[in-house]
Amino acid sequence: WVVRVAGTVAIARYLRLFEENPVALIEQDWTGVAKGAAELGFDDTEALRRHLRAHPDRAADLAHRAIYTRANRAAAELAGVSDPSQMLGPFPRERVNESSLEAMIEQIIAVCEERVRFEIAYETLDYAGDPMWVEIRWIRPPPMGAAKGIIVTAIRDITEDVEAREAREELIRAKDEFIASVSHELRTPLTAVVGLAGELEYAFESIPEQERGELISLISSQSREMASIVEDLLVAARADIGQISIVPEETSLAANIDDVVREFGWSDSIDRPLGSLRVTADPVRLRQILRNLIANAHRYGGEERRITGSRTGEIVEIEIRDSGPGLSDDERERIFEPYARAHSRPGITASVGLGLAVSRRLARLMNGDLVYEYDAAASE
């Protein structure tokens, strides 16, 4: 009698802790899973593992034999259902998908090996069908120790942790690519500048005047390319610590555009009505934005290019259009992220993946914005 009372008290305490626990808890009966696995007739669990990997439908059938016997409020909230009772019953077969199959197989193996503890992290679906990452840890609780198939699983949503880790890894990868790209892109014009300047220094008198002028022009052009890269790097660095300097003043839009397009030979691509438009902006930063956008169109755009401008009330809109191929939907915002590049064309100077991110940041600091729009008709 004393032993029976003590056991009843222990179970009552276990149930109270289970229900009131802030951690998502599920009690499951895997007896049918262990029995079904044994019926497959494999002598060792490694052979069973290989068999289930080769036959995912059988793994799903075994998982369906797991019975959810109890769930607490925290588990219901995590699963996205209003009441824990909605989670009870056989494990839904359809929830064994490609992303969760391996984790389910490992749980089946752990049950067959009668492990006391098990843990794993994997991607699955909640009850609404939305993807989520979970970390599960289960044990065989002492009050239920006589029933080998009973386990209690603690579940933690680690979706944000996984996304943050993936974002960090992507940032590290992008920065590594960026450093390699900057090294290459700076070396290309620098090599030209050093080589051409050396030629002028040591053979100035023997070089025809026209050819000297061409060499000086090339040095000037390559120097501007390097200056643009360095300026983008400086803006990106200052943006991280909030120290970008903006000095707005009233300035001619056409004059600023003319200063930039001369570098690219785009003078015939400017609509003349731009000459009447004046804006309040930092001229240096405005030209930096224009230079990045025109350089981008120059490298990746098609043969047809045009710069247009219009005013609507207090808003002046500048369009830099080209007939190049458009971007996919997922690339249209990604191109504005630091170190991101939608195109990969080796040997193209200054394509370091900062220009558009820097340009958008500068535009917004001057109470404007920078967006990408695709006109399918213009790319035909």
C-alpha positions as CSV (number, residue, x, y, z in Angstrom):
1,W,0.0,0.0,0.0
2,V,2.8,2.4,0.9
3,V,4.6,1.6,-2.4
4,R,1.4,2.1,-4.4
5,V,0.8,5.5,-2.8
6,A,4.4,6.6,-3.4
7,G,4.1,5.6,-7.1
8,T,0.8,7.4,-7.5
9,V,2.3,10.6,-5.9
10,A,5.4,10.3,-8.2
11,I,3.2,10.0,-11.3
12,A,1.0,12.9,-10.2
13,R,4.1,15.1,-9.7
14,Y,5.4,14.0,-13.1
15,L,2.1,15.0,-14.8
16,R,2.0,18.3,-13.0
17,L,5.5,19.2,-14.0
18,F,4.7,18.0,-17.6
19,E,1.6,20.1,-18.0
20,E,3.0,23.3,-16.4
21,N,6.5,23.1,-17.9
22,P,7.3,26.2,-20.1
23,V,9.3,23.9,-22.4
24,A,7.3,22.2,-25.2
25,L,6.9,18.6,-24.1
26,I,5.3,15.7,-25.9
27,E,4.8,12.2,-24.6
28,Q,4.9,9.5,-27.2
29,D,4.4,5.7,-27.3
30,W,6.9,4.2,-29.8
31,T,6.0,0.6,-28.9
32,G,4.4,0.1,-32.3
33,V,7.4,1.5,-34.0
34,A,9.8,-0.9,-32.3
35,K,7.5,-3.8,-33.1
36,G,7.2,-2.8,-36.7
37,A,10.9,-2.4,-37.1
38,A,11.5,-5.9,-35.5
39,E,9.0,-7.4,-38.1
40,L,11.3,-6.2,-40.9
41,G,13.7,-8.9,-39.8
42,F,17.1,-7.1,-39.7
43,D,19.8,-8.5,-37.4
44,D,21.4,-5.1,-36.6
45,T,20.3,-1.5,-36.6
46,E,22.9,-0.4,-39.2
47,A,21.2,-2.7,-41.8
48,L,17.8,-1.3,-40.7
49,R,19.1,2.2,-41.2
50,R,20.3,1.4,-44.7
51,H,17.0,-0.2,-45.5
52,L,14.9,2.8,-44.3
53,R,17.1,5.2,-46.2
54,A,16.6,3.2,-49.4
55,H,12.8,2.9,-48.7
56,P,11.5,6.2,-47.3
57,D,7.9,5.0,-47.5
58,R,8.6,2.3,-45.0
59,A,10.3,4.8,-42.7
60,A,7.1,7.0,-42.9
61,D,5.0,3.9,-42.2
62,L,7.0,3.2,-39.1
63,A,6.9,6.8,-37.9
64,H,3.1,6.7,-38.3
65,R,3.0,4.0,-35.6
66,A,4.3,6.5,-33.1
67,I,1.4,7.6,-30.9
68,Y,1.2,11.1,-29.3
69,T,-0.3,10.3,-25.9
70,R,0.1,13.7,-24.2
71,A,1.2,17.2,-25.1
72,N,1.5,20.4,-22.9
73,R,0.4,23.9,-23.7
74,A,3.9,25.0,-24.7
75,A,4.0,22.2,-27.3
76,A,0.6,23.2,-28.7
77,E,1.8,26.8,-29.0
78,L,5.0,25.8,-30.7
79,A,3.1,23.6,-33.2
80,G,0.6,26.4,-33.9
81,V,-2.6,24.6,-32.7
82,S,-5.1,26.0,-30.2
83,D,-5.4,22.9,-28.0
84,P,-2.9,20.1,-27.1
85,S,-5.5,17.5,-27.8
86,Q,-5.2,18.4,-31.5
87,M,-1.7,16.9,-31.5
88,L,-2.7,13.5,-30.0
89,G,-2.9,10.3,-32.0
90,P,-0.7,8.7,-34.6
91,F,2.2,10.7,-36.0
92,P,1.0,12.3,-39.3
93,R,2.6,10.3,-42.1
94,E,2.7,13.3,-44.4
95,R,5.0,15.1,-42.0
96,V,7.8,12.7,-42.9
97,N,9.3,14.7,-45.8
98,E,12.6,14.9,-47.5
99,S,14.0,17.3,-44.9
100,S,12.9,15.4,-41.8
101,L,13.4,11.8,-43.1
102,E,16.9,11.3,-41.8
103,A,16.0,12.7,-38.4
104,M,13.0,10.3,-38.2
105,I,15.1,7.3,-39.2
106,E,17.6,8.2,-36.5
107,Q,14.8,8.3,-33.9
108,I,13.5,4.9,-35.1
109,I,17.0,3.5,-34.7
110,A,17.4,5.1,-31.2
111,V,14.1,3.4,-30.1
112,C,15.1,0.1,-31.5
113,E,18.4,0.3,-29.6
114,E,16.4,1.1,-26.4
115,R,18.4,4.3,-25.8
116,V,17.5,6.2,-22.7
117,R,18.4,9.6,-24.2
118,F,18.5,11.0,-27.7
119,E,18.8,14.4,-29.4
120,I,18.9,15.8,-32.9
121,A,18.1,19.0,-34.8
122,Y,16.4,19.1,-38.2
123,E,14.0,20.9,-40.4
124,T,10.3,20.0,-40.4
125,L,6.8,21.4,-40.9
126,D,4.5,22.8,-38.2
127,Y,0.8,21.8,-38.2
128,A,0.0,24.6,-40.7
129,G,2.5,23.2,-43.1
130,D,5.1,26.0,-42.6
131,P,8.8,25.0,-42.4
132,M,10.6,25.3,-39.1
133,W,13.9,24.1,-37.6
134,V,13.6,22.2,-34.3
135,E,15.9,20.7,-31.8
136,I,14.5,17.7,-30.0
137,R,15.7,15.9,-26.9
138,W,14.0,12.9,-25.5
139,I,14.3,10.6,-22.5
140,R,12.4,7.6,-21.0
141,P,11.0,9.1,-17.8
142,P,11.3,7.1,-14.6
143,P,7.6,6.8,-13.9
144,M,7.1,5.2,-17.3
145,G,10.3,3.1,-17.2
146,A,8.4,-0.2,-17.3
147,A,7.0,0.6,-20.7
148,K,10.1,0.6,-23.1
149,G,8.3,2.4,-25.9
150,I,7.3,5.5,-23.8
151,I,9.4,8.6,-24.3
152,V,9.1,12.2,-23.4
153,T,10.4,14.7,-26.0
154,A,11.4,18.3,-25.3
155,I,11.2,20.5,-28.4
156,R,12.8,23.8,-29.1
157,D,12.2,26.1,-32.1
158,I,15.7,27.0,-33.4
159,T,14.6,28.5,-36.7
160,E,15.9,31.9,-35.8
161,D,19.2,30.4,-34.6
162,V,19.6,28.5,-37.9
163,E,18.7,31.5,-40.0
164,A,21.1,33.7,-38.0
165,R,23.9,31.1,-38.5
166,E,23.2,30.9,-42.2
167,A,23.2,34.7,-42.5
168,R,26.6,34.8,-40.7
169,E,28.0,32.1,-43.0
170,E,26.7,33.9,-46.0
171,L,28.2,37.2,-44.8
172,I,31.6,35.5,-44.2
173,R,31.5,33.9,-47.6
174,A,30.4,37.2,-49.3
175,K,33.2,39.1,-47.5
176,D,35.8,36.5,-48.5
177,E,34.7,36.8,-52.1
178,F,34.6,40.6,-51.7
179,I,38.2,40.8,-50.5
180,A,39.4,38.6,-53.3
181,S,37.4,40.7,-55.8
182,V,38.7,44.0,-54.4
183,S,42.3,42.7,-54.6
184,H,41.7,41.7,-58.2
185,E,39.8,44.8,-59.3
186,L,42.3,47.2,-57.7
187,R,45.2,45.3,-59.1
188,T,43.8,45.5,-62.7
189,P,43.7,49.3,-63.0
190,L,46.7,49.8,-60.8
191,T,48.8,47.6,-63.0
192,A,47.8,49.7,-66.0
193,V,48.5,53.0,-64.2
194,V,52.0,51.8,-63.0
195,G,52.9,50.3,-66.4
196,L,51.7,53.3,-68.4
197,A,53.2,55.9,-66.0
198,G,56.5,54.0,-66.2
199,E,56.5,54.0,-70.0
200,L,55.9,57.8,-69.9
201,E,58.7,58.3,-67.3
202,Y,61.4,56.4,-69.2
203,A,60.5,57.0,-72.8
204,F,58.6,60.3,-72.8
205,E,60.6,62.0,-75.5
206,S,60.4,59.0,-77.9
207,I,56.7,58.6,-77.7
208,P,54.7,60.6,-80.3
209,E,52.6,63.4,-78.9
210,Q,49.2,61.8,-79.9
211,E,50.2,58.5,-78.3
212,R,51.3,60.3,-75.1
213,G,47.9,61.9,-74.9
214,E,46.2,58.5,-75.2
215,L,48.5,57.1,-72.5
216,I,47.7,60.0,-70.2
217,S,44.0,59.5,-70.9
218,L,44.2,55.8,-70.0
219,I,46.0,56.6,-66.8
220,S,43.4,59.2,-65.9
221,S,40.6,56.7,-66.7
222,Q,42.1,53.9,-64.6
223,S,42.8,56.2,-61.8
224,R,39.2,57.3,-61.6
225,E,38.2,53.6,-61.5
226,M,40.4,53.0,-58.5
227,A,39.1,56.2,-56.9
228,S,35.5,55.0,-57.3
229,I,36.3,51.7,-55.7
230,V,38.1,53.3,-52.8
231,E,35.3,55.8,-52.3
232,D,32.7,53.0,-52.2
233,L,34.8,51.2,-49.6
234,L,35.1,54.3,-47.5
235,V,31.3,55.0,-47.6
236,A,30.6,51.3,-46.7
237,A,33.0,51.5,-43.7
238,R,31.6,54.8,-42.5
239,A,28.0,53.6,-42.9
240,D,28.7,50.8,-40.4
241,I,29.6,53.4,-37.7
242,G,27.1,56.1,-38.9
243,Q,29.6,58.6,-40.0
244,I,28.8,59.4,-43.6
245,S,29.1,63.1,-44.3
246,I,26.2,64.7,-46.4
247,V,26.4,68.4,-47.4
248,P,23.2,69.2,-49.4
249,E,23.0,72.2,-51.6
250,E,21.0,73.2,-54.7
251,T,22.7,71.9,-57.8
252,S,22.0,71.3,-61.5
253,L,21.1,67.7,-62.2
254,A,22.3,67.9,-65.8
255,A,25.7,69.4,-64.8
256,N,26.3,66.5,-62.4
257,I,25.2,63.9,-65.0
258,D,27.4,65.5,-67.7
259,D,30.5,65.3,-65.4
260,V,29.9,61.5,-65.0
261,V,28.8,60.5,-68.5
262,R,32.0,61.9,-70.1
263,E,33.9,59.0,-68.5
264,F,31.7,56.5,-70.3
265,G,30.9,58.3,-73.6
266,W,27.2,58.4,-72.9
267,S,26.6,62.1,-73.9
268,D,24.1,61.2,-76.6
269,S,22.0,59.1,-74.2
270,I,20.9,62.1,-72.1
271,D,17.4,63.6,-72.6
272,R,17.8,67.3,-72.9
273,P,14.9,68.2,-70.6
274,L,17.2,67.3,-67.7
275,G,18.9,70.7,-68.2
276,S,16.0,72.4,-66.5
277,L,16.0,70.3,-63.4
278,R,17.7,71.3,-60.1
279,V,17.8,69.3,-57.0
280,T,18.9,69.7,-53.3
281,A,21.6,67.1,-52.8
282,D,25.2,66.7,-52.0
283,P,26.9,67.0,-55.4
284,V,29.8,64.7,-54.5
285,R,27.4,62.0,-53.3
286,L,25.0,62.5,-56.2
287,R,27.9,62.0,-58.7
288,Q,29.0,58.9,-56.8
289,I,25.5,57.4,-57.1
290,L,25.3,58.3,-60.8
291,R,28.8,56.9,-61.4
292,N,27.9,53.6,-59.8
293,L,24.6,53.3,-61.7
294,I,26.1,54.2,-65.1
295,A,29.0,51.9,-64.5
296,N,26.7,49.1,-63.7
297,A,24.6,49.7,-66.9
298,H,27.8,50.1,-68.9
299,R,29.1,46.7,-67.8
300,Y,25.9,44.7,-67.8
301,G,23.4,46.6,-69.9
302,G,22.6,46.1,-73.5
303,E,23.4,48.4,-76.4
304,E,20.6,50.8,-75.8
305,R,21.1,53.1,-72.8
306,R,19.3,56.3,-71.8
307,I,19.2,58.7,-68.8
308,T,15.9,60.5,-68.2
309,G,14.6,62.8,-65.5
310,S,11.2,64.2,-64.4
311,R,9.7,66.2,-61.6
312,T,6.5,65.5,-59.7
313,G,5.9,68.2,-57.1
314,E,9.0,68.3,-54.9
315,I,10.2,64.9,-56.1
316,V,12.8,64.6,-58.9
317,E,13.1,61.1,-60.4
318,I,16.2,60.0,-62.4
319,E,16.0,56.8,-64.6
320,I,19.1,55.1,-65.9
321,R,17.7,52.6,-68.4
322,D,19.4,49.9,-70.5
323,S,18.3,47.0,-72.7
324,G,20.3,44.3,-70.8
325,P,18.8,41.1,-69.4
326,G,16.6,41.6,-66.3
327,L,17.2,40.1,-62.9
328,S,15.1,37.3,-61.3
329,D,12.7,38.2,-58.5
330,D,15.0,37.1,-55.7
331,E,17.9,39.1,-57.1
332,R,16.0,42.4,-57.3
333,E,16.5,43.2,-53.7
334,R,19.6,41.2,-53.0
335,I,21.6,43.4,-55.4
336,F,21.3,46.2,-52.8
337,E,22.9,44.1,-50.1
338,P,26.6,44.8,-49.4
339,Y,29.0,42.4,-51.2
340,A,26.2,41.0,-53.4
341,R,26.6,40.6,-57.1
342,A,24.0,39.3,-59.5
343,H,26.4,39.0,-62.4
344,S,29.8,37.4,-62.5
345,R,32.1,38.6,-65.3
346,P,35.8,38.2,-64.6
347,G,38.0,41.1,-65.7
348,I,35.3,43.8,-65.4
349,T,36.8,46.6,-63.3
350,A,35.1,47.8,-60.2
351,S,32.5,45.0,-59.9
352,V,33.1,44.4,-56.2
353,G,29.5,44.2,-55.1
354,L,29.3,47.5,-53.1
355,G,28.2,50.1,-55.6
356,L,24.4,49.5,-55.5
357,A,24.4,49.1,-51.7
358,V,26.4,52.3,-51.2
359,S,24.2,54.2,-53.8
360,R,21.0,53.2,-52.1
361,R,22.4,54.2,-48.7
362,L,23.5,57.6,-50.0
363,A,20.2,58.2,-51.8
364,R,18.2,57.5,-48.5
365,L,20.5,59.8,-46.5
366,M,19.6,62.6,-49.0
367,N,15.8,61.8,-48.4
368,G,15.6,59.8,-51.6
369,D,15.6,56.2,-52.6
370,L,17.1,53.8,-55.2
371,V,15.0,51.0,-56.7
372,Y,15.3,48.5,-59.5
373,E,12.4,48.1,-62.0
374,Y,12.3,45.7,-64.9
375,D,10.5,46.5,-68.2
376,A,10.3,43.4,-70.3
377,A,9.6,45.4,-73.5
378,A,12.8,47.3,-73.1
379,S,14.9,44.1,-73.0
380,E,13.5,42.6,-76.2
